[in-house]
Amino acid sequence: MNLAAMELRHLRYFLAVAEAAHFTRAAARLHVSQPTLSQQIRALEGQLGLTLFDRVGRGVALTAAGELLLPHARRVMRELDDARLALAELHGLARGTLRVGVMQTVNACLIPELVARFGAAHPGIQLGAREMSVDDIESGLASGALDLGISFLPAAKSGLAGEELFSEELVAVVPAAHGLAERRQLRVRELADTPLALLSPEYCTRRLVDRAFAAAGVRPAIQLETNAVESLVATVRRGHLVTVLPALALCDGDDDLRAVRLSHPTPRRTVGLLWSARAQRRAAAEAFARLARSVLVERGYRSKARSANSSSGDNTRWCRPTSAK
């Protein structure tokens, strides 16, 4: 085995074939010919003295040796990318990339402003902000596919660090003409017979709602379930249904809707910034984090710098079993 002869291009080619499970498709992604790619893989296998791929029909599958090499190859290429980005940022955020994952119930109102202001301040940084489930955000940070996340705290996965941005209540969102619109506060049990439109059960926010109803000893009268916050808000605005959402989902206010506080119990969640504790936090991520704090302060949310491992006193810890969003 001659590891000293292994080159970065060998690892890059190996990863392309492993991810595509097909030589022709991998060659197309790499912009090389298939014979060239096959030759490079054979060279790598020769250096290692091991077979990395088995032919499976028209595709290929990793051998045991290939499975063993895969995470190491990914780590090497990720470290190389991190080094390249860190060096680029020495130019004062003049160029580079930033990959941010944001959960949906924050994305609708906060991210458009953040993206616009970050782009204006750092036009050389290519920003990718994706709406993702909490599980996918945490997995992306752990794998290096994301640089920063805006998600629930504390994180479920180990190896992630965080900082609390704000803690907020879930509220009843009702049409302005609804009989409950003039109420300042509602006990959760008072919504027992009210037709509701709620997020789908796979969402963490929905599970917080379900838990609140269970604690109040009543069952919600659900007429509609959907996986989109914007769709919920639009449905409530145009009809007789009521929903329960984080206060931030109403953005800067809506003349057609009213937010009514809930009590007995008051469902609450904690939102913050997440990043990998194993990687150096990049300058672009720091800049985005500073901007997020600034925007939240401007909007009246109290920005905090509390550890992601601290107890927030809310229901977030309970709401972790599946694809939280």
LOBA-820458 format. One line per 5 residues: for each residue x, y, z of N, C-alpha, C. Coordinates in steps of 0.05 Angstrom, whole numbers, padded with zeros to 5 digits, m for minus. Layout:
BEGIN
X:Y:Z:X:Y:Z:X:Y:Z; ...
END
This chain:
BEGIN
00017:m00024:00000:00000:00000:00000:00018:00025:00000; 00014:00042:m00020:00030:00066:m00022:00013:00091:m00020; 00007:00099:00005:m00010:00122:00010:00004:00148:00002; 00030:00149:00002:00045:00173:m00005:00040:00181:m00034; 00033:00161:m00051:00029:00167:m00079:00000:00177:m00085
m00017:00175:m00065:m00045:00184:m00069:m00046:00214:m00073; m00061:00223:m00093:m00064:00251:m00099:m00093:00260:m00094; m00096:00286:m00090:m00123:00297:m00084:m00142:00291:m00107; m00133:00291:m00132:m00151:00285:m00154:m00161:00257:m00152; m00145:00238:m00141:m00155:00211:m00138:m00178:00210:m00119
m00176:00225:m00097:m00197:00226:m00077:m00222:00239:m00089; m00218:00260:m00104:m00241:00274:m00116:m00255:00256:m00136; m00240:00241:m00152:m00252:00222:m00171:m00266:00200:m00156; m00253:00189:m00135:m00265:00168:m00119:m00292:00177:m00108; m00293:00201:m00096:m00318:00211:m00085:m00340:00215:m00106
m00333:00224:m00129:m00352:00228:m00151:m00365:00201:m00159; m00349:00180:m00162:m00359:00154:m00169:m00376:00143:m00146; m00367:00146:m00122:m00382:00135:m00099:m00409:00148:m00096; m00411:00175:m00101:m00436:00189:m00098:m00455:00184:m00122; m00443:00180:m00146:m00460:00176:m00170:m00467:00146:m00173
m00450:00129:m00161:m00453:00099:m00164:m00453:00091:m00193; m00438:00107:m00209:m00439:00102:m00238:m00415:00117:m00250; m00398:00104:m00266:m00375:00117:m00278:m00382:00138:m00298; m00401:00133:m00315:m00408:00152:m00336:m00418:00178:m00325; m00437:00175:m00305:m00448:00199:m00293:m00427:00215:m00277
m00410:00200:m00264:m00388:00213:m00248:m00369:00228:m00267; m00363:00216:m00290:m00345:00228:m00309:m00357:00254:m00320; m00384:00254:m00324:m00397:00278:m00334:m00396:00300:m00314; m00399:00294:m00288:m00398:00314:m00267:m00370:00326:m00265; m00350:00309:m00270:m00322:00318:m00267:m00312:00331:m00293
m00327:00329:m00315:m00319:00339:m00341:m00294:00326:m00351; m00293:00300:m00347:m00271:00283:m00358:m00283:00260:m00373; m00268:00247:m00389:m00278:00223:m00404:m00280:00199:m00385; m00298:00181:m00391:m00300:00157:m00375:m00274:00141:m00374; m00261:00137:m00397:m00235:00122:m00395:m00215:00135:m00377
m00214:00162:m00377:m00195:00176:m00359:m00202:00171:m00330; m00228:00173:m00324:m00237:00168:m00297:m00231:00139:m00288; m00237:00120:m00305:m00232:00092:m00299:m00202:00087:m00294; m00186:00100:m00310:m00157:00097:m00307:m00148:00108:m00280; m00158:00131:m00272:m00150:00143:m00246:m00159:00126:m00222
m00183:00114:m00224:m00193:00097:m00203:m00175:00072:m00201; m00168:00061:m00224:m00151:00037:m00224:m00124:00044:m00212; m00114:00068:m00218:m00088:00077:m00206:m00090:00079:m00176; m00112:00090:m00166:m00116:00092:m00137:m00118:00064:m00125; m00133:00046:m00137:m00135:00019:m00127:m00108:00005:m00127
m00092:00011:m00148:m00065:m00001:m00149:m00047:00009:m00126; m00049:00035:m00120:m00033:00046:m00099:m00041:00035:m00072; m00067:00029:m00068:m00077:00019:m00043:m00075:m00011:m00041; m00073:m00024:m00064:m00073:m00053:m00065:m00100:m00065:m00057; m00121:m00049:m00062:m00148:m00057:m00054:m00168:m00050:m00076
m00189:m00065:m00079:m00211:m00059:m00098:m00231:m00041:m00083; m00238:m00019:m00096:m00256:00000:m00083:m00285:m00002:m00092; m00289:m00012:m00117:m00316:m00014:m00128:m00321:m00041:m00140; m00346:m00050:m00137:m00356:m00075:m00150:m00376:m00066:m00171; m00376:m00080:m00194:m00395:m00075:m00215:m00422:m00087:m00206
m00443:m00071:m00208:m00470:m00080:m00201:m00489:m00071:m00224; m00495:m00089:m00241:m00511:m00082:m00265:m00496:m00062:m00281; m00509:m00039:m00287:m00496:m00018:m00302:m00481:00002:m00284; m00484:m00002:m00258:m00472:00017:m00240:m00450:00003:m00224; m00442:00016:m00202:m00421:00005:m00185:m00430:00009:m00156
m00418:m00007:m00138:m00423:m00005:m00110:m00397:m00006:m00095; m00395:00007:m00073:m00371:00007:m00057:m00365:m00021:m00045; m00341:m00029:m00046:m00332:m00053:m00031:m00328:m00045:m00002; m00321:m00064:00015:m00315:m00058:00043:m00293:m00038:00046; m00272:m00041:00028:m00250:m00021:00028:m00260:00006:00020
m00277:00007:00000:m00288:00033:m00008:m00305:00046:00013; m00321:00031:00027:m00337:00042:00050:m00319:00053:00071; m00297:00040:00076:m00278:00049:00096:m00264:00075:00088; m00258:00077:00063:m00244:00101:00053:m00262:00125:00051; m00288:00121:00046:m00307:00142:00039:m00307:00165:00060
m00312:00160:00086:m00313:00182:00105:m00286:00197:00107; m00264:00183:00104:m00238:00196:00105:m00234:00214:00081; m00242:00205:00058:m00239:00221:00034:m00257:00246:00036; m00281:00243:00046:m00298:00266:00050:m00286:00286:00069; m00274:00276:00091:m00262:00294:00111:m00239:00309:00099
m00222:00296:00083:m00199:00309:00071:m00209:00331:00052; m00228:00326:00035:m00238:00346:00016:m00252:00369:00031; m00266:00362:00052:m00279:00383:00068:m00259:00402:00081; m00238:00390:00092:m00217:00406:00104:m00203:00424:00083; m00200:00413:00060:m00188:00429:00038:m00206:00452:00031
m00232:00447:00029:m00250:00469:00022:m00250:00490:00044; m00250:00481:00070:m00250:00500:00092:m00225:00517:00091; m00202:00505:00084:m00177:00520:00083:m00179:00541:00060; m00190:00533:00038:m00192:00551:00015:m00210:00575:00022; m00233:00569:00036:m00251:00590:00043:m00239:00609:00064
m00225:00597:00083:m00212:00613:00104:m00192:00632:00092; m00176:00622:00073:m00156:00639:00060:m00169:00661:00044; m00192:00654:00030:m00206:00674:00015:m00216:00697:00032; m00224:00690:00057:m00236:00709:00075:m00215:00728:00087; m00189:00722:00082:m00168:00741:00091:m00170:00767:00075
m00185:00767:00053:m00188:00791:00037:m00211:00808:00047; m00220:00804:00072:m00241:00821:00084:m00268:00814:00073; m00274:00788:00072:m00300:00779:00061:m00305:00789:00033; m00284:00791:00018:m00287:00801:m00010:m00298:00779:m00028; m00293:00754:m00021:m00304:00732:m00037:m00306:00707:m00019
m00321:00687:m00029:m00325:00663:m00014:m00354:00654:m00015; m00361:00634:00001:m00388:00624:00001:m00397:00621:00031; m00423:00621:00035:m00434:00615:00061:m00460:00599:00057; m00461:00576:00071:m00485:00559:00068:m00499:00558:00095; m00525:00567:00094:m00541:00570:00118:m00566:00553:00115
m00573:00538:00136:m00598:00523:00137:m00617:00536:00157; m00642:00541:00149:m00661:00555:00165:m00687:00539:00167; m00697:00536:00191:m00723:00522:00193:m00745:00540:00184; m00767:00527:00174:m00787:00541:00159:m00801:00563:00175; m00808:00558:00200:m00824:00577:00215:m00808:00602:00222
m00782:00603:00217:m00766:00627:00219:m00761:00639:00192; m00758:00622:00172:m00750:00630:00145:m00769:00650:00133; m00795:00647:00137:m00815:00663:00123:m00812:00693:00127; m00804:00701:00151:m00803:00730:00156:m00775:00741:00161; m00758:00725:00173:m00732:00735:00180:m00712:00734:00158
m00711:00712:00143:m00689:00708:00124:m00689:00727:00100; m00712:00734:00088:m00711:00752:00065:m00696:00778:00072; m00701:00789:00095:m00687:00814:00103:m00657:00808:00108; m00651:00786:00122:m00623:00779:00127:m00608:00776:00101; m00619:00761:00082:m00606:00756:00057:m00600:00782:00042
m00621:00799:00041:m00618:00825:00027:m00596:00842:00039; m00596:00844:00066:m00576:00861:00079:m00548:00849:00079; m00546:00822:00081:m00520:00810:00079:m00509:00813:00051; m00525:00810:00031:m00516:00813:00003:m00506:00841:m00002; m00520:00861:00009:m00512:00889:00005:m00486:00895:00019
m00482:00883:00043:m00458:00888:00058:m00434:00873:00048; m00439:00849:00037:m00417:00831:00028:m00423:00819:00001; m00423:00836:m00020:m00431:00826:m00047:m00413:00805:m00058; m00389:00802:m00047:m00371:00782:m00058:m00375:00754:m00047; m00392:00752:m00026:m00398:00726:m00014:m00423:00714:m00027
m00420:00690:m00037:m00443:00676:m00048:m00458:00662:m00026; m00482:00672:m00020:m00497:00662:00003:m00518:00643:m00007; m00519:00619:00005:m00540:00599:00000:m00556:00595:00026; m00581:00604:00027:m00598:00601:00050:m00621:00582:00042; m00621:00559:00054:m00641:00539:00047:m00660:00534:00071
m00686:00531:00064:m00706:00523:00084:m00704:00493:00088; m00700:00484:00112:m00694:00456:00118:m00707:00447:00144; m00711:00421:00147:m00720:00410:00172:m00697:00413:00193; m00704:00412:00218:m00684:00414:00240:m00664:00391:00238; m00674:00367:00233:m00656:00344:00231:m00636:00348:00208
m00646:00358:00185:m00628:00362:00162:m00608:00385:00168; m00616:00405:00182:m00597:00427:00190:m00575:00415:00207; m00582:00400:00227:m00562:00389:00245:m00544:00369:00231; m00555:00353:00213:m00539:00334:00198:m00520:00349:00179; m00530:00370:00166:m00514:00386:00148:m00491:00400:00162
m00495:00409:00186:m00473:00421:00202:m00453:00400:00210; m00463:00377:00218:m00444:00356:00227:m00427:00346:00204; m00438:00345:00180:m00424:00334:00157:m00406:00355:00143; m00411:00381:00149:m00396:00402:00136:m00411:00413:00111; m00435:00403:00105:m00450:00413:00082:m00461:00441:00088
m00464:00448:00113:m00473:00475:00121:m00453:00488:00139; m00451:00514:00138:m00434:00530:00155:m00448:00540:00180; m00474:00544:00178:m00489:00557:00199:m00518:00548:00198; m00531:00545:00220:m00559:00539:00221:m00575:00557:00239; m00600:00562:00232:m00618:00576:00250:m00640:00556:00257
m00641:00547:00282:m00656:00523:00289:m00663:00524:00318; m00676:00502:00327:m00683:00500:00355:m00658:00495:00373; m00659:00504:00397:m00639:00498:00417:m00652:00484:00440; m00638:00466:00453:m00611:00457:00447:m00611:00437:00424; m00589:00434:00411:m00587:00415:00388:m00589:00386:00399
m00600:00369:00382:m00602:00340:00389:m00576:00326:00384; m00561:00333:00362:m00537:00320:00355:m00513:00330:00372; m00496:00312:00379:m00471:00320:00393:m00452:00333:00373; m00433:00348:00383:m00413:00361:00366:m00422:00387:00354; m00445:00397:00363:m00455:00423:00353:m00455:00443:00376
m00447:00467:00369:m00448:00490:00389:m00469:00509:00380; m00478:00526:00398:m00499:00545:00391:m00500:00569:00409; m00517:00587:00400:m00522:00612:00415:m00551:00620:00413; m00564:00625:00435:m00592:00631:00434:m00596:00659:00422; m00616:00660:00404:m00624:00686:00392:m00648:00697:00406
m00669:00680:00410:m00693:00689:00423:m00709:00666:00432; m00727:00670:00451:m00747:00651:00459:m00774:00664:00454; m00792:00649:00442:m00818:00661:00435:m00841:00642:00441; m00864:00654:00445:m00889:00638:00449:m00902:00631:00423; m00917:00609:00424:m00935:00603:00402:m00962:00617:00409
m00975:00628:00389:m00999:00644:00393:m01021:00633:00375; m01046:00640:00382:m01069:00634:00365:m01070:00656:00344; m01071:00649:00319:m01073:00668:00297:m01102:00666:00286; m01116:00688:00288:m01145:00688:00281:m01151:00710:00261; m01171:00706:00244:m01179:00728:00226:m01190:00752:00242
m01186:00775:00231:m01194:00800:00245:m01223:00800:00251; m01240:00787:00234:m01269:00787:00239:m01278:00764:00256; m01260:00748:00266:m01267:00724:00282:m01276:00733:00310; m01293:00717:00322:m01303:00723:00348:m01282:00724:00370; m01260:00711:00365:m01238:00711:00385:m01218:00734:00380
m01222:00749:00359:m01201:00769:00352:m01197:00791:00373; m01218:00797:00389:m01215:00818:00409:m01204:00808:00435; m01200:00782:00437:m01189:00771:00462:m01160:00777:00464; m01150:00784:00488:m01121:00788:00492:m01107:00763:00499; m01122:00744:00510:m01110:00719:00518:m01131:00697:00519
m01123:00672:00512:m01140:00649:00512:m01128:00626:00527; m01143:00613:00543:m01134:00587:00553:m01135:00567:00530; m01116:00549:00529:m01115:00530:00507:m01141:00514:00505; m01153:00507:00528:m01178:00491:00527:m01201:00506:00514; m01199:00533:00512:m01220:00548:00499:m01220:00544:00469
m01199:00533:00458:m01198:00528:00429:m01207:00500:00422; m01217:00484:00442:m01224:00456:00438:m01245:00453:00415; m01264:00471:00413:m01285:00468:00393:m01281:00487:00369; m01259:00500:00368:m01253:00518:00346:m01240:00504:00323; m01251:00506:00299:m01239:00492:00275:m01211:00503:00271
m01191:00485:00269:m01163:00493:00267:m01150:00484:00241; m01131:00500:00232:m01113:00493:00211:m01085:00493:00223; m01071:00469:00221:m01046:00466:00235:m01025:00455:00217; m01000:00459:00224:m00978:00445:00210:m00980:00415:00213; m00968:00401:00195:m00969:00371:00195:m00955:00360:00220
m00963:00336:00228:m00952:00325:00254:m00922:00321:00254; m00909:00319:00230:m00880:00315:00231:m00864:00339:00239; m00878:00362:00241:m00864:00387:00249:m00863:00389:00279; m00839:00398:00289:m00835:00402:00317:m00855:00422:00328; m00859:00444:00313:m00878:00464:00322:m00906:00453:00326
m00914:00435:00309:m00940:00422:00312:m00940:00404:00337; m00919:00390:00342:m00918:00373:00366:m00919:00389:00392; m00908:00413:00391:m00911:00431:00414:m00941:00439:00418; m00955:00443:00396:m00983:00450:00397:m00999:00426:00409; m00993:00402:00398:m01007:00378:00408:m01002:00374:00438
m00978:00379:00446:m00972:00375:00475:m00987:00395:00492; m00990:00420:00482:m01005:00440:00497:m01034:00432:00500; m01046:00421:00479:m01074:00412:00481:m01076:00389:00500; m01057:00370:00499:m01058:00347:00517:m01055:00356:00546; m01038:00376:00551:m01035:00386:00578:m01060:00400:00588
m01075:00411:00569:m01100:00425:00576:m01123:00405:00579; m01119:00380:00571:m01139:00359:00574:m01160:00360:00553; m01154:00371:00529:m01174:00372:00508:m01161:00364:00481; m01177:00357:00462:m01167:00350:00435:m01174:00372:00415; m01154:00379:00398:m01160:00401:00378:m01179:00391:00357
m01195:00410:00347:m01214:00404:00325:m01200:00411:00298; m01185:00393:00288:m01168:00399:00264:m01184:00395:00238; m01186:00416:00222:m01199:00413:00196:m01179:00413:00173; m01155:00423:00177:m01135:00425:00156:m01107:00421:00168; m01091:00404:00154:m01063:00402:00160:m01047:00408:00135
m01025:00423:00138:m01009:00429:00115:m00980:00431:00124; m00961:00430:00105:m00933:00431:00112:m00921:00458:00105; m00937:00479:00101:m00926:00505:00094:m00938:00527:00111; m00921:00543:00124:m00931:00564:00141:m00946:00585:00125; m00936:00592:00102:m00949:00613:00086:m00977:00604:00078
m00981:00578:00072:m01007:00568:00065:m01026:00570:00089; m01016:00564:00113:m01032:00566:00137:m01042:00594:00141; m01023:00613:00140:m01030:00641:00144:m01050:00651:00123; m01046:00643:00098:m01065:00651:00077:m01093:00639:00081; m01094:00614:00090:m01119:00601:00095:m01135:00615:00118
m01120:00621:00139:m01133:00635:00162:m01143:00662:00154; m01127:00676:00138:m01134:00703:00129:m01160:00703:00113; m01165:00682:00098:m01188:00682:00079:m01213:00667:00090; m01210:00655:00113:m01233:00638:00121:m01239:00641:00151; m01252:00619:00161:m01261:00619:00189:m01243:00603:00207
m01221:00591:00196:m01204:00574:00212:m01184:00591:00228; m01174:00578:00250:m01154:00590:00267:m01130:00572:00267; m01106:00583:00270:m01082:00567:00272:m01066:00574:00296; m01046:00558:00302:m01027:00564:00324:m00999:00563:00313; m00985:00586:00315:m00959:00588:00303:m00941:00605:00321
m00915:00605:00317:m00897:00623:00331:m00904:00652:00324; m00901:00670:00343:m00907:00698:00338:m00892:00709:00314; m00868:00700:00309:m00851:00710:00288:m00863:00704:00260; m00881:00684:00258:m00893:00677:00233:m00910:00699:00221; m00919:00718:00237:m00936:00739:00227:m00919:00763:00217
m00893:00759:00216:m00875:00780:00206:m00880:00807:00219; m00884:00827:00203:m00887:00855:00214:m00916:00862:00219; m00934:00842:00221:m00962:00848:00226:m00979:00845:00201; m01005:00842:00205:m01023:00838:00184:m01050:00848:00193; m01061:00867:00177:m01086:00880:00185:m01110:00860:00185
m01107:00838:00171:m01128:00818:00169:m01127:00797:00190; m01105:00797:00206:m01101:00776:00226:m01096:00788:00253; m01102:00772:00274:m01096:00779:00301:m01081:00756:00315; m01061:00763:00332:m01047:00744:00347:m01057:00745:00376; m01066:00723:00386:m01077:00722:00414:m01060:00703:00431
m01051:00713:00453:m01034:00697:00471:m01049:00673:00481; m01033:00651:00486:m01045:00627:00497:m01034:00622:00525; m01051:00611:00542:m01042:00605:00569:m01053:00578:00578; m01042:00568:00600:m01051:00543:00613:m01052:00520:00593; m01030:00511:00581:m01003:00523:00584:m00997:00542:00561
m00974:00556:00563:m00964:00573:00541:m00942:00558:00526; m00948:00549:00502:m00926:00535:00487:m00905:00555:00479; m00880:00546:00482:m00857:00564:00478:m00834:00549:00465; m00818:00562:00449:m00795:00550:00436:m00771:00569:00437; m00747:00557:00435:m00723:00573:00435:m00708:00569:00409
m00701:00591:00396:m00688:00591:00370:m00660:00603:00372; m00641:00592:00358:m00614:00602:00360:m00597:00595:00336; m00573:00603:00337:m00553:00597:00316:m00539:00571:00324; m00534:00554:00304:m00519:00529:00308:m00496:00528:00289; m00474:00515:00298:m00451:00510:00281:m00436:00486:00292
m00418:00476:00276:m00402:00453:00284:m00381:00461:00304; m00381:00448:00327:m00361:00454:00348:m00333:00444:00340; m00332:00426:00319:m00307:00414:00311:m00292:00430:00290; m00306:00450:00279:m00294:00466:00257:m00292:00495:00266; m00271:00509:00256:m00268:00537:00262:m00291:00553:00250
m00303:00570:00265:m00325:00586:00255:m00314:00607:00236; m00324:00607:00212:m00313:00624:00191:m00323:00653:00194; m00307:00671:00181:m00313:00700:00183:m00340:00706:00171; m00347:00694:00149:m00373:00699:00137:m00396:00691:00155; m00393:00668:00169:m00413:00659:00188:m00415:00678:00211
m00393:00688:00221:m00393:00708:00242:m00408:00733:00234; m00403:00742:00209:m00416:00766:00199:m00446:00762:00197; m00454:00738:00187:m00483:00732:00185:m00496:00731:00213; m00481:00720:00232:m00492:00718:00259:m00495:00746:00271; m00476:00764:00267:m00478:00791:00277:m00502:00805:00265
m00507:00801:00240:m00529:00814:00226:m00556:00803:00237; m00557:00777:00241:m00581:00764:00252:m00588:00776:00279; m00568:00779:00296:m00573:00791:00322:m00583:00820:00320; m00571:00835:00302:m00578:00863:00298:m00607:00866:00288; m00615:00849:00269:m00642:00850:00258:m00662:00843:00279
m00656:00823:00296:m00675:00815:00317:m00678:00837:00338; m00656:00850:00344:m00658:00872:00363:m00675:00895:00352; m00672:00901:00326:m00688:00922:00313:m00717:00914:00314; m00723:00889:00313:m00751:00880:00312:m00763:00877:00340; m00747:00882:00360:m00757:00881:00388:m00753:00855:00401
m00738:00836:00388:m00731:00811:00402:m00706:00815:00417; m00706:00805:00442:m00682:00808:00459:m00661:00787:00450; m00639:00796:00440:m00617:00778:00432:m00601:00771:00456; m00596:00745:00459:m00580:00735:00481:m00556:00720:00471; m00537:00716:00488:m00513:00701:00480:m00509:00678:00500
m00530:00661:00502:m00530:00640:00521:m00522:00614:00508; m00509:00597:00523:m00499:00571:00512:m00522:00554:00502; m00517:00539:00480:m00538:00522:00470:m00543:00499:00489; m00525:00493:00508:m00529:00471:00526:m00543:00480:00552; m00549:00506:00554:m00562:00515:00578:m00592:00509:00576
m00605:00507:00599:m00633:00501:00600:m00650:00526:00594; m00667:00524:00574:m00683:00547:00566:m00710:00548:00579; m00718:00527:00594:m00743:00527:00608:m00767:00525:00590; m00764:00515:00566:m00787:00513:00548:m00792:00483:00540; m00807:00479:00519:m00814:00452:00511:m00796:00441:00489
m00775:00456:00482:m00758:00448:00459:m00745:00421:00463; m00736:00415:00487:m00723:00390:00492:m00742:00366:00487; m00767:00370:00494:m00787:00349:00489:m00791:00343:00460; m00789:00364:00444:m00798:00363:00416:m00775:00355:00398; m00764:00331:00401:m00741:00323:00385:m00743:00296:00372
m00765:00280:00373:m00762:00252:00365:m00759:00247:00336; m00770:00264:00318:m00768:00258:00289:m00759:00283:00274; m00769:00286:00249:m00759:00308:00233:m00770:00335:00242; m00759:00346:00263:m00768:00371:00274:m00764:00394:00253; m00783:00412:00252:m00782:00434:00233:m00791:00460:00247
END
